[in-house]
Amino acid sequence: MTVDIHDLEAILARQEEWRQKQTINLIASENAQSPAVRRVQNSDFMGRYAEGHPNEPGKVLRYYQGTKYIDEIESMVTREICELFGAKQADVRPISGNAANTAIALGYLRGGDAVVANSTDAGGHISHGPVGVIGRRIQNRGQLLKLGSEKSVHLHYLPLTEDRYHVDAQKAIELIDTVSPQLVIMGKSLFLFPEPLSEVAAFCQTKKIPVLYDAAHVLGLIAGGQFQDPLREGATWMTGSTHKTFPGPQRGVILSNLESPEAEKKYWAVADRGVFPGSSSNHHLHSLAGLVVATREMKQYGREYAQQIIRNAQALGRALDELGTPVEAREFGYTQSHIIAVNVAEWGGGVEVAKRLEENDIILNYNMLPGDSDPRNPSGLRIGTSEMTRFGMDEKAMGELAQLMHDAIRGKDVKEEVHRLRSRFLDMKYV
Ligand SMILES: *Cc1c(COP(=O)(O)O)cnc(C)c1O
């Protein structure tokens, strides 16, 4: 007799109904995958291994037999993702964005190295910080980097302009000149505006310092040509998550556009070893087929999709702000990405307001805003428009959503109206 899984299936069905049909999902790091992306992942590959590379000349080959079909898929996705991003090299094996960063850290950095990156309170990702993989990798003799102590001298933060939403390129260059780091990292998690990558990378090139651009959040916007173009602006590597603005399965990717054999040897070979055996062995083969599908979807619809994501974020920002719920970075048009940051200190702070919104089936996360000091009492909400854009919401729907959020933030029960609004946007677009 087969095991009873009715209870489990009931939970899955409830999740499906709730998160695909009832809630308005504004979590900036999430997206909804197309039926085709979901369909191709339920396969035999979920039980298989394929370490190494597809059987291609000049590369380390597979360590397992039985891989001829995953070889086909892995070559296919590598080729197609290179085409989409105009890249010469792609590693599609990291199982998440953090694993992609881990690969670079393990392959390239050593204890005692210096790194310049965004701080977490400037919106940087925790993996770049003292307790993340970058910080831990450059520790000497296994000691935790303590910021503000002399042990912290190897991790430096990118200086910001006064508004705290932009990196100050000139000051960043001066810092890099002074500390001569082994690596500069740009890109972050509260990512409203492009980084001054061209200026910084041009300077780094004169000192032969590689630049890692972390595109975890904005990979889909880059694929659609609507953010910045890191591989043309001088990034040595671009890492990303394939499930945030890029609407694929949960995985990661490393891309480069290294021309010379010397550069490839110096920067790509270390990334390769950092991925395997560094940060993964089996690489969750079944989800690779889903990445092929999402790559094709972005090739066909990426421009249109990314444009609408950004228009929606700007429209939602404007509408909330005009209603009287203050949105950050007003003087810069709120955002040039899929994210806006809203200040809800006046209504109980981020933690409390995020819960209140969840009770109304509006799902998002609280976030520290520049100037916040207590991580347990953040004053902001981070809001992303990728998923609702995919379900067809436009600027007008953003206006309706802003009114519901505005009311819910102030304690009004709007759950019924949230369900009514959501019920008009159930079919997936751009697929
Ligand atoms: C989300 C994020 C990551 C981690 O990505 P995962 O795919 O969740 O591992 C890395 N860097 C930045 C800047 C991020 O925002």
The ligand as a Tripos MOL2 file, in Angstrom:
@<TRIPOS>MOLECULE
LIG
   15    15     1     0     0
SMALL
NO_CHARGES

@<TRIPOS>ATOM
      1 C1         18.4750   37.6130   -2.8520 C.3       1 LIG1
      2 C2         19.8990   38.0280   -2.9370 C.ar      1 LIG1
      3 C3         20.9240   37.0710   -2.9670 C.ar      1 LIG1
      4 C4         20.6940   35.6060   -2.6340 C.3       1 LIG1
      5 O1         19.9770   34.9680   -3.5560 O.3       1 LIG1
      6 P1         19.3740   33.5110   -3.3220 P.3       1 LIG1
      7 O2         19.0150   33.1270   -4.7090 O.co2     1 LIG1
      8 O3         18.2200   33.6930   -2.4020 O.co2     1 LIG1
      9 O4         20.4320   32.6630   -2.7320 O.co2     1 LIG1
     10 C5         22.2190   37.4940   -3.2030 C.ar      1 LIG1
     11 N1         22.4910   38.7950   -3.3840 N.ar      1 LIG1
     12 C6         21.5430   39.7430   -3.3260 C.ar      1 LIG1
     13 C7         21.9270   41.1690   -3.5400 C.3       1 LIG1
     14 C8         20.2120   39.3960   -3.0910 C.ar      1 LIG1
     15 O5         19.2860   40.3310   -2.9910 O.3       1 LIG1
@<TRIPOS>BOND
     1     1     2 1
     2     2     3 ar
     3     2    14 ar
     4     3     4 1
     5     3    10 ar
     6     4     5 1
     7     5     6 1
     8     6     7 2
     9     6     8 1
    10     6     9 1
    11    10    11 ar
    12    11    12 ar
    13    12    13 1
    14    12    14 ar
    15    14    15 1
@<TRIPOS>SUBSTRUCTURE
     1 LIG1         1 GROUP 0 **** ****
